[in-house]
């Protein structure tokens, strides 16, 4: 006999089949986000490594330039003469009359540079504060009217004024923009040189086209530009603009301008390093946040799956118990069927016995009734009439026995 099957509720299977793919999707999404943020973190760390390498290279260049500038300025300071001599009509800055005065002034100038080098804003990468200090120091040390810090934009097509100090008005401004595509000769000169001393901007093709806002009425103006280099490229320029006519720049002044540009290079490198470190911290925070969120989601999904697993285990246990009960019922039913079959066989045997035992008397009654009806005298009408009735009832009794026997075979 077939075993009854225990059914599991469809809602449990639907919940399980809906939760497992969701759990897999959450796990895959978590892995993808972790890989993406890890790649981004690796890129940021590589960028930091490149910045550190550029910083070290720039520091080496700065130390070399400062050492050379100091040595050259020390040799030239006693002579108190500009490099290349004065041209007629030039207006050099006034120099001390004696060697002792020149040496004293040189020491004072370099002391200013040394104080700026250890200023906290340089180490912190505060470019705005360093720019303010450097422009003011440049105006005092080189005795110029205007000092401007220009920083190159990332696309390399323009310079933006970070700080422009106008000494006579003691005023700082910023925000002006210079399109380098319009001054290609100036750009080429900056790429090839450390400093760009210009005696008279009107006659120098390298700076032709630059806006000389401090030039005198006849257009005469001198300038000394120190290039700010980071690694193998240049990141900006520190311009010292002189009004009142041509000016031949001294070696000491060139050395001071180079040192001021070196301070700005340090500040820019420190700012980039701090920004890179901040990016790393941001990426790490994002990674930890997203991993935490996805981990919570994953734990929730795992809890749901564990709950479903427990429910499925309970359902399977119930199913196994139901199957065991069905098997026990089947065995009992088989036993009952066997007993019923035995009882049917005994009943059939009994029926045959009964029918045989009953048929024999009926046959005798029918036979004697027929003999009686033939032997009775014609005058015995009532007996002759009753004898056929006895035979008929005997036949009817036989039919009933046959029907009982047929019924027992069903």
C-alpha positions as CSV (number, residue, x, y, z in Angstrom):
1,X,0.0,0.0,0.0
2,X,1.5,3.5,-0.9
3,X,3.1,5.6,1.9
4,X,1.5,9.0,2.5
5,X,4.0,11.9,1.8
6,X,4.4,14.6,4.4
7,X,4.5,18.0,2.7
8,X,6.8,21.0,3.6
9,X,5.0,24.4,3.7
10,X,5.7,26.3,0.4
11,X,6.3,29.6,2.3
12,X,9.4,28.1,3.9
13,X,10.9,27.1,0.6
14,X,10.0,30.4,-0.9
15,X,11.7,32.3,2.0
16,X,14.8,30.1,1.8
17,X,15.2,30.4,-2.0
18,X,14.6,34.2,-1.7
19,X,17.1,34.7,1.1
20,X,20.0,32.6,-0.1
21,X,20.5,34.5,-3.4
22,X,20.1,37.8,-1.5
23,X,22.8,36.6,0.9
24,X,25.1,35.7,-2.0
25,X,24.4,39.1,-3.6
26,X,25.3,40.9,-0.3
27,X,28.5,38.9,0.0
28,X,29.5,39.6,-3.6
29,X,28.7,43.3,-3.2
30,X,30.7,43.4,0.0
31,X,33.7,41.8,-1.7
32,X,33.5,44.1,-4.7
33,X,33.3,47.2,-2.5
34,X,36.3,46.0,-0.4
35,X,38.3,45.3,-3.6
36,X,37.4,48.7,-5.0
37,X,38.4,50.6,-1.8
38,X,41.5,48.5,-1.5
39,X,42.6,49.4,-5.0
40,X,41.8,53.0,-4.3
41,X,43.8,52.8,-1.1
42,X,46.8,51.2,-2.9
43,X,46.7,54.0,-5.5
44,X,46.6,56.7,-2.8
45,X,49.5,55.1,-1.1
46,X,51.4,54.9,-4.3
47,X,50.7,58.6,-4.9
48,X,52.0,59.3,-1.4
49,X,55.1,57.3,-2.1
50,X,55.7,59.3,-5.3
51,X,55.1,62.5,-3.4
52,X,57.6,61.4,-0.7
53,X,60.1,60.6,-3.4
54,X,59.5,64.0,-5.1
55,X,59.8,65.6,-1.7
56,X,63.2,64.0,-1.0
57,X,64.4,64.9,-4.5
58,X,63.2,68.5,-4.1
59,X,64.8,68.7,-0.7
60,X,68.1,67.5,-2.1
61,X,67.8,70.1,-4.9
62,X,66.9,72.8,-2.3
63,X,69.8,71.9,-0.1
64,X,72.2,72.0,-3.1
65,X,70.8,75.3,-4.3
66,X,70.9,76.9,-0.9
67,X,74.4,75.8,-0.3
68,X,75.6,77.0,-3.6
69,X,73.6,80.3,-3.2
70,X,75.1,80.9,0.2
71,X,78.6,80.1,-0.9
72,X,78.3,82.3,-4.0
73,X,76.7,85.1,-2.0
74,X,79.5,84.9,0.6
75,X,82.1,85.2,-2.1
76,X,80.4,88.1,-3.9
77,X,79.2,90.1,-0.8
78,X,82.5,91.8,0.0
79,X,82.8,93.1,-3.5
80,X,79.3,94.6,-3.2
81,X,79.0,94.6,-7.0
82,X,76.1,93.2,-9.1
83,X,76.7,90.2,-11.3
84,X,77.8,91.4,-14.7
85,X,78.3,95.1,-13.6
86,X,75.9,98.0,-13.8
87,X,74.7,99.1,-17.2
88,X,74.3,102.8,-17.8
89,X,71.0,104.0,-16.5
90,X,70.4,100.9,-14.3
91,X,69.1,101.3,-10.8
92,X,70.6,98.6,-8.5
93,X,69.5,98.4,-4.9
94,X,71.8,100.4,-2.5
95,X,74.6,98.3,-1.1
96,X,76.6,98.8,2.1
97,X,79.7,100.9,1.7
98,X,82.1,98.5,3.6
99,X,82.8,94.8,3.6
100,X,81.8,94.5,7.2
101,X,78.4,96.2,6.4
102,X,77.9,93.8,3.5
103,X,78.7,90.8,5.6
104,X,76.5,92.0,8.4
105,X,73.6,92.6,6.0
106,X,74.2,89.1,4.4
107,X,74.0,87.5,7.8
108,X,70.8,89.3,8.6
109,X,69.2,88.4,5.3
110,X,70.1,84.7,5.8
111,X,68.9,84.8,9.4
112,X,65.5,85.8,8.0
113,X,65.5,82.8,5.7
114,X,66.6,80.5,8.5
115,X,63.7,81.8,10.7
116,X,61.2,81.2,7.9
117,X,62.6,77.7,7.3
118,X,61.7,76.6,10.8
119,X,58.3,78.3,10.9
120,X,55.5,76.0,11.9
121,X,53.4,76.9,8.8
122,X,56.1,75.4,6.5
123,X,56.0,72.0,8.3
124,X,52.2,72.1,8.4
125,X,51.9,72.8,4.7
126,X,49.9,76.0,5.3
127,X,50.6,77.4,1.8
128,X,48.5,80.5,2.3
129,X,50.4,81.5,5.5
130,X,53.8,80.6,4.0
131,X,52.9,82.7,0.9
132,X,52.1,85.7,3.0
133,X,55.3,85.4,5.0
134,X,57.5,84.8,1.9
135,X,56.1,87.6,-0.1
136,X,56.6,90.1,2.7
137,X,60.1,88.8,3.4
138,X,60.9,89.0,-0.4
139,X,59.8,92.6,-0.6
140,X,62.0,93.5,2.4
141,X,65.1,91.4,1.5
142,X,65.2,92.4,-2.2
143,X,63.8,95.9,-1.7
144,X,61.1,95.6,-4.4
145,X,57.6,97.0,-4.6
146,X,55.7,93.8,-5.4
147,X,56.2,90.1,-4.8
148,X,53.7,87.6,-6.3
149,X,53.4,83.9,-5.9
150,X,51.9,82.2,-9.0
151,X,50.9,78.5,-8.7
152,X,50.4,76.4,-11.8
153,X,47.0,74.8,-12.3
154,X,46.8,71.0,-12.6
155,X,46.2,71.2,-16.4
156,X,49.3,73.3,-16.8
157,X,47.5,75.9,-19.0
158,X,47.5,78.8,-16.5
159,X,48.9,80.3,-13.4
160,X,46.8,81.5,-10.5
161,X,47.9,84.2,-8.1
162,X,48.1,82.7,-4.6
163,X,49.4,85.9,-3.0
164,X,50.4,89.3,-4.4
165,X,52.0,91.6,-1.8
166,X,52.2,95.3,-2.7
167,X,54.8,96.7,-0.3
168,X,54.0,100.5,-0.6
169,X,50.4,99.9,0.4
170,X,51.2,96.9,2.6
171,X,48.4,95.0,0.9
172,X,47.8,91.4,-0.1
173,X,45.7,90.3,-3.0
174,X,45.0,87.0,-4.8
175,X,42.9,85.4,-7.5
176,X,44.4,86.8,-10.7
177,X,45.0,84.4,-13.5
178,X,47.6,84.2,-16.2
179,X,47.1,82.2,-19.4
180,X,50.4,80.5,-20.2
181,X,49.4,79.8,-23.8
182,X,49.7,83.6,-24.4
183,X,53.3,83.7,-23.0
184,X,54.9,80.6,-24.4
185,X,58.4,82.2,-24.3
186,X,58.0,82.9,-20.6
187,X,56.8,79.3,-20.0
188,X,59.8,77.8,-21.9
189,X,62.2,80.0,-19.9
190,X,60.7,78.8,-16.6
191,X,61.0,75.1,-17.7
192,X,64.7,75.5,-18.4
193,X,66.0,77.8,-15.6
194,X,66.0,77.9,-11.8
195,X,65.8,81.7,-11.7
196,X,64.9,84.2,-14.4
197,X,66.5,87.6,-13.7
198,X,65.2,90.3,-16.1
199,X,66.9,93.7,-16.1
200,X,64.2,95.4,-18.1
201,X,61.0,93.7,-19.1
202,X,60.4,96.0,-22.1
203,X,63.5,94.7,-23.8
204,X,63.5,91.1,-22.8
205,X,61.5,88.8,-25.2
206,X,61.1,86.1,-22.5
207,X,58.7,88.2,-20.5
208,X,57.0,90.1,-23.3
209,X,53.3,90.0,-22.8
210,X,53.3,89.7,-19.1
211,X,51.1,92.3,-17.2
212,X,53.5,94.8,-15.6
213,X,51.0,96.5,-13.3
214,X,53.8,98.2,-11.3
215,X,55.7,99.5,-14.3
216,X,56.5,103.1,-14.5
217,X,54.9,105.4,-17.1
218,X,57.5,104.6,-19.8
219,X,57.0,100.9,-19.3
220,X,60.3,100.2,-17.7
221,X,60.3,97.5,-15.0
222,X,62.7,94.8,-13.8
223,X,61.8,91.5,-12.3
224,X,63.4,88.5,-10.7
225,X,61.5,85.2,-11.0
226,X,62.4,82.1,-9.0
227,X,61.0,78.9,-10.2
228,X,59.2,76.6,-7.7
229,X,60.1,73.0,-8.7
230,X,58.7,69.7,-7.4
231,X,60.4,66.7,-8.7
232,X,61.2,67.0,-12.4
233,X,58.5,69.6,-13.1
234,X,57.7,73.1,-12.0
235,X,54.7,74.0,-9.8
236,X,54.8,77.8,-9.8
237,X,57.0,80.9,-9.8
238,X,57.8,83.6,-7.2
239,X,58.1,87.0,-9.0
240,X,59.9,90.0,-7.5
241,X,58.9,93.1,-9.5
242,X,60.9,96.4,-9.3
243,X,59.7,99.8,-10.5
244,X,61.6,102.9,-11.3
245,X,63.7,101.7,-14.2
246,X,66.0,98.9,-15.1
247,X,67.8,96.9,-12.4
248,X,70.7,94.5,-12.5
249,X,70.1,91.8,-10.0
250,X,73.0,90.8,-7.6
251,X,74.1,87.2,-7.0
252,X,73.1,87.6,-3.3
253,X,69.6,88.6,-4.4
254,X,69.3,85.7,-6.8
255,X,70.4,83.4,-4.0
256,X,67.8,84.9,-1.6
257,X,65.0,84.5,-4.2
258,X,66.0,80.9,-4.8
259,X,65.9,80.2,-1.0
260,X,62.4,81.8,-0.7
261,X,61.2,79.6,-3.6
262,X,62.7,76.6,-1.8
263,X,60.6,77.4,1.3
264,X,57.5,77.5,-0.8
265,X,58.5,74.2,-2.4
266,X,58.7,72.7,1.1
267,X,55.3,74.1,2.0
268,X,53.7,72.8,-1.1
269,X,55.2,69.3,-0.7
270,X,54.1,69.2,3.0
271,X,50.6,70.3,1.9
272,X,50.4,67.6,-0.7
273,X,51.7,65.0,1.8
274,X,49.1,66.1,4.4
275,X,46.3,66.0,1.7
276,X,47.4,62.5,0.7
277,X,47.4,61.4,4.3
278,X,43.9,62.8,4.7
279,X,42.8,61.0,1.5
280,X,44.2,57.8,3.0
281,X,42.4,58.3,6.2
282,X,39.2,59.1,4.3
283,X,39.5,56.0,2.2
284,X,40.2,53.9,5.3
285,X,37.2,55.4,7.1
286,X,35.0,54.8,4.0
287,X,36.3,51.2,3.8
288,X,35.7,50.6,7.5
289,X,32.2,52.2,7.3
290,X,31.1,50.2,4.2
291,X,32.7,47.0,5.4
292,X,30.9,47.5,8.8
293,X,27.6,48.2,7.0
294,X,27.9,45.2,4.7
295,X,29.1,43.1,7.6
296,X,26.0,44.0,9.6
297,X,23.9,43.2,6.5
298,X,25.7,39.9,6.1
299,X,25.2,39.0,9.7
300,X,21.5,39.8,9.5
301,X,21.3,37.6,6.4
302,X,23.3,34.8,8.1
303,X,20.9,35.0,11.0
304,X,17.9,34.7,8.7
305,X,19.5,31.7,6.9
306,X,20.3,30.1,10.2
307,X,16.7,30.6,11.3
308,X,15.5,29.2,8.1
309,X,17.9,26.3,8.5
310,X,16.6,25.6,11.9
311,X,13.0,25.7,10.6
312,X,14.0,23.4,7.7
313,X,15.6,21.0,10.1
314,X,12.4,21.0,12.2
315,X,10.4,20.4,9.0
316,X,12.6,17.6,8.0
317,X,12.4,16.0,11.4
318,X,8.6,16.3,11.2
319,X,8.7,14.8,7.8
320,X,10.8,11.9,9.0
321,X,8.4,11.4,11.9
322,X,5.5,11.5,9.6
323,X,7.1,8.9,7.3
324,X,7.9,6.7,10.3
325,X,4.3,6.9,11.5
326,X,3.0,6.2,7.9
327,X,5.3,3.1,7.8
328,X,3.9,1.9,11.2
329,X,0.3,2.5,9.9
330,X,1.2,0.7,6.7
331,X,2.5,-2.3,8.7
332,X,-0.6,-2.3,10.9
333,X,-2.8,-2.1,7.8
334,X,-1.0,-4.9,6.2
335,X,-1.5,-7.0,9.2
336,X,-5.2,-6.1,9.3
337,X,-5.4,-7.0,5.6
338,X,-3.8,-10.3,6.2
339,X,-6.2,-11.0,9.0
340,X,-9.1,-9.9,6.8
341,X,-8.0,-12.2,4.0
342,X,-7.8,-15.1,6.5
343,X,-11.2,-14.3,7.8
344,X,-12.6,-14.1,4.3
345,X,-11.1,-17.5,3.5
346,X,-12.6,-19.0,6.6
347,X,-15.9,-17.4,5.8
348,X,-15.9,-18.7,2.3
349,X,-15.0,-22.2,3.6
350,X,-17.8,-21.9,6.2
351,X,-20.2,-20.7,3.5
352,X,-19.4,-23.7,1.4
353,X,-19.8,-26.0,4.3
354,X,-23.1,-24.4,5.3
355,X,-24.5,-24.4,1.8
356,X,-23.6,-28.0,1.4
357,X,-25.1,-28.9,4.8
358,X,-28.2,-27.0,4.1
359,X,-28.7,-28.2,0.5
360,X,-28.8,-31.9,1.4
361,X,-31.9,-31.5,3.7
362,X,-33.5,-29.3,1.1
363,X,-33.0,-31.8,-1.6
364,X,-34.5,-34.5,0.6
365,X,-37.5,-32.3,1.4
366,X,-38.0,-31.5,-2.2
367,X,-37.7,-35.2,-3.2
368,X,-40.1,-36.5,-0.6
369,X,-42.6,-33.7,-1.4
370,X,-42.6,-34.9,-5.1
371,X,-43.0,-38.5,-4.1
372,X,-45.8,-37.5,-1.7
373,X,-47.6,-35.6,-4.5
374,X,-47.5,-38.6,-6.8
375,X,-48.6,-41.2,-4.2
376,X,-51.5,-39.3,-2.7
377,X,-55.0,-40.5,-3.6
378,X,-57.1,-38.4,-5.8
379,X,-59.5,-37.9,-2.9
380,X,-56.9,-36.2,-0.8
381,X,-57.1,-32.9,-2.5
382,X,-55.8,-30.8,0.3
383,X,-52.6,-32.9,0.7
384,X,-52.1,-32.9,-3.1
385,X,-52.4,-29.1,-3.0
386,X,-49.9,-28.6,-0.2
387,X,-47.2,-30.9,-1.5
388,X,-46.1,-28.6,-4.4
389,X,-46.0,-25.7,-1.9
390,X,-43.4,-27.7,0.1
391,X,-41.3,-28.2,-3.1
392,X,-41.6,-24.6,-4.1
393,X,-40.4,-23.3,-0.7
394,X,-37.5,-25.8,-0.7
395,X,-36.5,-24.4,-4.1
396,X,-36.8,-20.9,-2.7
397,X,-34.6,-21.9,0.3
398,X,-32.0,-23.2,-2.2
399,X,-32.0,-19.9,-4.1
400,X,-31.5,-18.0,-0.8
401,X,-28.5,-20.3,0.0
402,X,-27.0,-19.6,-3.4
403,X,-27.4,-15.8,-3.0
404,X,-25.8,-16.0,0.5
405,X,-22.9,-18.0,-1.0
406,X,-22.5,-15.4,-3.8
407,X,-22.6,-12.5,-1.3
408,X,-19.8,-14.2,0.8
409,X,-17.6,-14.2,-2.3
410,X,-17.7,-10.3,-2.7
